[in-house]
Amino acid sequence: MVDRVVDGPLVDGARTVEAAANRVKDRIVAGANDRLEVSREYISGNPMKSVLVAAGVGALLGYLLARRSS
C-alpha cells in the first residue's frame, strides 16, 4: 500500500516504522522458537513429570472454573 503513494516524508516515516516493526516481530518469533525448543527438550527428558504437571494444571483450572459457574 505504501508503494502506491508518492514518495515523501510520511512515506519514509511509514517505511521506517514498518522496518522497525518487522525487526521486533523477528526477535519475538526467534525468542518464542527458542523457548519452544527448550520446552520440547525438557518434556522429552521428563515425560512423566510433564504429564503430572499438565494434569495438575488442568485439575486446578477445572476447579477454579467450576467454582465460578456455581
trRosetta pair geometry for C-beta under 8 A, 3 or more apart (Angstrom, degrees):
i j d omega theta_ij theta_ji phi_ij phi_ji
1 4 6.1 -50 -166 21 41 112
1 5 7.7 32 146 -16 65 102
2 5 6.1 -60 -163 30 44 109
2 11 5.8 129 -172 -147 97 88
2 14 5.3 -174 -114 111 127 133
2 15 6.3 144 162 -68 158 81
2 18 7.2 -96 -27 -28 154 153
5 8 7.6 -81 141 24 105 101
5 10 7.7 -69 140 91 147 107
5 11 5.4 -172 95 -86 116 118
6 11 7.4 -142 97 -29 39 145
7 11 5.3 -116 -136 67 46 147
7 12 7.3 59 -168 -48 84 86
8 11 5.3 96 49 11 63 102
8 12 7.1 -120 105 -4 33 92
9 12 5.6 -53 -145 38 34 113
9 13 6.2 36 155 -20 65 106
10 13 5.5 -53 -148 37 32 113
10 14 6.3 35 152 -21 65 104
11 14 5.5 -50 -146 35 33 113
11 15 6.4 34 153 -18 64 104
12 15 5.8 -53 -148 36 31 111
12 16 6.4 33 151 -20 64 105
13 16 5.6 -53 -148 35 33 113
13 17 6.4 30 155 -16 66 105
14 17 5.8 -54 -147 38 31 109
14 18 6.1 34 153 -21 65 108
15 18 5.5 -52 -144 37 31 114
15 19 6.3 33 156 -20 65 105
16 19 5.9 -53 -148 35 29 110
16 20 6.4 27 154 -16 63 107
17 20 5.7 -56 -147 39 32 111
17 21 6.2 32 154 -20 66 107
18 21 5.7 -54 -146 37 29 111
18 22 6.4 31 154 -20 64 106
19 22 5.7 -54 -149 35 31 112
19 23 6.6 32 152 -19 64 103
20 23 5.7 -52 -150 34 33 111
20 24 6.5 32 153 -16 65 105
21 24 5.7 -54 -148 38 33 111
21 25 6.2 36 152 -21 66 107
22 25 5.6 -52 -144 37 32 114
22 26 6.3 35 155 -21 64 105
23 26 5.7 -54 -148 35 30 112
23 27 6.6 28 154 -17 64 104
24 27 5.8 -56 -151 36 32 109
24 28 6.3 31 153 -19 66 107
25 28 5.7 -57 -147 37 31 110
25 29 6.2 28 156 -17 66 108
26 29 5.9 -54 -144 38 29 109
26 30 6.2 30 156 -19 64 108
27 30 5.8 -55 -145 38 30 111
27 31 6.3 30 156 -18 64 108
28 31 5.8 -57 -149 38 29 110
28 32 6.3 28 154 -18 64 108
29 32 5.7 -55 -145 37 30 111
29 33 6.3 31 155 -19 64 106
30 33 5.8 -54 -148 36 30 111
30 34 6.5 34 152 -21 63 104
31 34 5.6 -52 -149 33 33 113
31 35 6.4 28 155 -15 65 106
32 35 5.8 -56 -148 39 32 109
32 36 6.2 37 152 -24 65 106
33 36 5.5 -51 -146 34 32 116
33 37 6.5 34 155 -19 64 103
34 37 5.9 -56 -153 34 30 110
34 38 6.5 28 151 -16 65 106
35 38 5.6 -51 -147 37 35 112
35 39 6.3 38 153 -21 66 105
36 39 5.7 -54 -149 36 31 113
36 40 6.4 32 153 -20 65 105
37 40 5.7 -51 -146 35 32 112
37 41 6.5 32 154 -18 64 104
38 41 5.8 -55 -150 36 31 111
38 42 6.4 31 153 -19 65 107
39 42 5.7 -56 -148 36 31 110
39 43 6.2 28 156 -16 66 108
40 43 5.9 -56 -144 39 29 109
40 44 6.2 31 156 -20 64 108
41 44 5.8 -56 -147 37 29 112
41 45 6.3 19 157 -11 64 111
42 45 5.9 -65 -149 43 28 105
42 46 6.0 -26 169 30 68 111
42 50 7.3 134 123 -79 86 119
43 46 6.7 -80 -129 63 23 74
43 47 6.5 59 171 -98 65 58
43 50 4.5 71 -129 -99 79 164
44 47 7.1 2 -143 -61 22 90
46 49 4.2 -33 166 44 111 119
46 50 5.5 124 105 -29 85 93
47 50 5.7 -60 -148 36 29 113
47 51 6.4 28 158 -19 66 105
48 51 5.8 -53 -149 34 32 109
48 52 6.4 28 154 -16 65 107
49 52 5.8 -57 -147 39 31 110
49 53 6.2 30 155 -19 66 106
50 53 5.9 -54 -145 37 29 109
50 54 6.3 29 156 -17 64 108
51 54 5.8 -56 -147 39 29 111
51 55 6.3 29 154 -19 65 107
52 55 5.7 -53 -145 37 31 111
52 56 6.3 33 154 -20 64 106
53 56 5.6 -55 -148 36 31 113
53 57 6.4 30 155 -17 65 105
54 57 5.8 -54 -146 37 30 109
54 58 6.3 31 154 -19 64 108
55 58 5.6 -56 -147 39 31 113
55 59 6.2 32 154 -20 65 106
56 59 5.7 -53 -145 35 30 110
56 60 6.3 30 155 -18 64 106
57 60 5.7 -54 -147 37 31 112
57 61 6.3 29 155 -16 65 106
58 61 5.9 -56 -145 39 30 108
58 62 6.2 32 155 -20 64 108
59 62 5.6 -55 -147 38 30 113
59 63 6.3 32 154 -20 64 106
60 63 5.7 -54 -149 35 30 112
60 64 6.3 25 156 -15 65 108
61 64 5.8 -56 -144 40 31 108
61 65 6.0 26 159 -15 67 110
62 65 6.0 -58 -141 41 26 106
62 66 6.1 27 159 -21 63 110
63 66 5.9 -58 -146 36 25 110
63 67 6.5 27 156 -20 62 106
64 67 5.8 -54 -151 32 31 112
64 68 6.7 32 152 -22 63 104
65 68 5.7 -51 -151 31 36 114
65 69 6.6 25 157 -13 66 107
66 69 6.1 -60 -147 39 32 104
66 70 6.6 38 154 -30 64 107
67 70 5.9 -55 -152 24 32 115
